[in-house]
Amino acid sequence: MSAPFPEPTEPASTRTEVLVRYLDYFRDQLASKVGSLSVDDQRTSRLPSGWTPVQLLKHLTHVEQRWLEWGFEGAAVADPWADNRDGRWFVDDDESLDDLLVALDDQTRRSNTVIRAHSLDDVGRPGPRWSGQPPATLERVLLHLLQEYARHVGHLDIVAELAGGITGE
């Protein structure tokens, strides 16, 4: 991936295109920042909360699956919380950065397929993701995903700076 920053002055044909450009940009930033770290720094926490960069990468991959496939489309997902163990983000020792990046790329393709198949005004299917509440529109789901990515990529920027990785845009 190599997504440029989606400049506000760059024309876009739809609001969906704008939102996907931002998602692609944040996905790219996530992959680049984690990949800029040494293998040890990818799996070491520098924060009191204890998360590691590879755990964040896996978390955001599963966040997309939870919100777009399991939530919005109502698809059967065997373990929508597979990024968590005992209430914390988790990555097995045998999961390599390459494995996690392939999973992110695969999820990106599935997510973008879901997004392209719907209008921003389409409402998600009822299901367990919504905890009994009315499902959200695709636009609301995408805005939620963008805030999640923006917040976490900002966190990762700080971690990368502390570890000597790449920072900024």
SVG drawing of the C-alpha trace seen along z (x, -y; Angstrom):
<svg xmlns="http://www.w3.org/2000/svg" viewBox="-33 -23 48 43">
<polyline fill="none" stroke="black" stroke-width="0.4" points="0.0,0.0 1.1,-3.5 -1.8,-5.8 -1.2,-9.6 -2.7,-11.9 -6.3,-12.7 -5.9,-16.4 -9.2,-18.3 -8.6,-20.2 -8.2,-16.9 -11.5,-16.3 -13.6,-13.3 -16.7,-12.1 -18.5,-10.9 -18.4,-11.1 -17.7,-7.4 -14.6,-8.0 -13.4,-10.6 -14.0,-8.2 -12.3,-5.3 -9.3,-7.5 -8.9,-8.4 -9.3,-4.8 -6.7,-3.7 -4.4,-6.5 -4.7,-5.4 -4.2,-1.7 -1.0,-2.6 0.2,-4.7 -0.4,-1.9 1.5,0.6 4.4,-1.8 4.8,-2.8 4.7,0.8 7.0,1.9 9.5,-0.8 10.1,0.7 12.6,3.4 11.1,6.9 11.7,6.4 10.0,2.9 7.0,4.3 6.4,6.7 7.4,4.5 5.1,2.2 6.3,-1.3 3.1,-2.2 1.4,-1.5 -1.6,-0.1 0.7,2.7 -0.3,2.9 2.3,3.6 2.4,2.2 1.6,5.7 -1.3,6.0 -2.6,2.7 -2.2,3.8 -4.2,7.0 -6.8,5.0 -7.5,2.6 -7.8,5.4 -10.5,7.0 -12.2,3.7 -12.9,3.4 -14.2,7.0 -16.4,6.4 -17.9,3.2 -18.3,3.9 -18.7,7.7 -20.1,8.9 -21.9,5.7 -23.1,3.8 -23.5,6.9 -24.6,9.3 -22.2,11.9 -21.4,15.0 -17.9,14.5 -16.5,17.4 -14.7,15.2 -15.2,11.5 -13.1,10.8 -10.1,12.9 -7.8,10.0 -8.6,10.2 -7.6,12.7 -8.5,12.2 -9.8,8.7 -6.5,7.5 -5.3,7.3 -3.3,10.4 -1.0,11.7 0.4,15.2 4.2,15.5 4.0,17.4 2.1,14.6 4.7,12.7 4.4,9.1 4.1,10.4 1.1,12.6 -0.5,9.6 0.0,7.4 -1.5,10.0 -4.5,10.2 -4.8,6.4 -4.6,6.4 -7.2,9.2 -9.5,7.3 -9.0,4.1 -10.2,5.9 -13.2,7.4 -14.0,4.1 -13.8,2.1 -16.0,4.6 -18.7,4.1 -18.3,0.3 -18.6,0.4 -21.7,2.6 -23.7,0.1 -24.8,-3.5 -23.7,-5.6 -27.4,-5.8 -27.9,-2.0 -28.6,-0.7 -26.8,2.3 -28.5,5.6 -29.7,6.3 -27.4,8.6 -25.2,9.1 -22.8,6.2 -25.5,3.7 -26.2,5.0 -30.0,4.7 -29.8,1.2 -30.9,0.2 -28.1,0.8 -26.2,-2.2 -25.9,-3.5 -22.8,-2.7 -21.8,-6.4 -21.8,-6.2 -19.9,-3.0 -17.2,-4.5 -16.9,-7.6 -16.5,-5.4 -13.8,-3.4 -12.0,-6.7 -12.0,-8.0 -10.7,-4.6 -7.9,-4.6 -7.0,-8.3 -6.9,-7.8 -4.8,-4.7 -2.4,-5.8 -1.8,-8.9 -1.0,-6.6 1.3,-4.6 3.0,-7.8 4.1,-8.4 5.2,-4.8 7.2,-4.9 8.8,-8.2 9.9,-6.6 11.3,-3.6 13.0,-5.5 10.6,-4.5 9.0,-6.8 6.5,-9.4 4.3,-12.1 2.6,-12.0"/>
</svg>
